[in-house]
Amino acid sequence: MYLDDVVVFMVAPGDFNRDRLVDLNDLSALTGRWLHEGSACTADLNSDGKVDFKDFSILGQNWSGER
């Protein structure tokens, strides 16, 4: 077996599209699920079962802005 050009990186909480930026695209993903509840909600960043200001705060703490 041979591996070449393998890249491993950490995804910041709130980087929903995994482009290594927490930006307007990710904010759009969060607001699209705003006030949704349930265990399978991917925008629930703190795993409390709902998308609210606590999740917005986590996204804000990891904000990268635009390139």
N, C-alpha and C positions, 0 to 999 in steps of 0.2 A: 504494500500500500504506500502511496506517495501523496502527501498533501503539499499544496503550494498556494501562496497568497491567502492564507487564512487570517481573518481579522476578527478579533473579539473585542467588544466594547460594552460599557455599561450604558443602559438607557435610563435617563433621568426620569423620575416620576413626573408625569405630565407630557412626556414625549410620545404621544399616541401613535404617530406615524413613523416613529423610529428613524428620523433623519438627523438625529443628534442635536436637534434644536428644540427648545420649547418656545413656540412662537404663535403667530396668529392662526395658523392651521390647527394647532393643538387646542388653542382657546375655542375655536369653532367646534371642535370635536366635543369639548367639555360642555359648552353651552347647548349643543344639540341634544345632550342627555340631561340637561338641567332639571333638577327635582325628580328625576326618575329614581325608583327604588327597586331593590332586588339584589340578590347575591351574584348575579352574572353580569352586572353592569361594569363595563371596562373603564368608565370614567370615574368610578368610585375609588379615588386614590388612597383614602385612609381605611378602606374596607369596613365602613360602618353601615353599609347597606343602602346608602342614599348619596346622591350627587348634590352637594350644597356648597356653602361658603368655605367650609373646611377643606374641601377638595380644591376650590378656587385658590385658596391660600397656598396649598402645596404646589399647585401649578405656578403661582406667582413667585414662590421661593426659588424655583428652578428656571425662571424666565431667561431666555437667551436673546430674544428679540430677533430682528431680521439681519441677515448677512449683508 
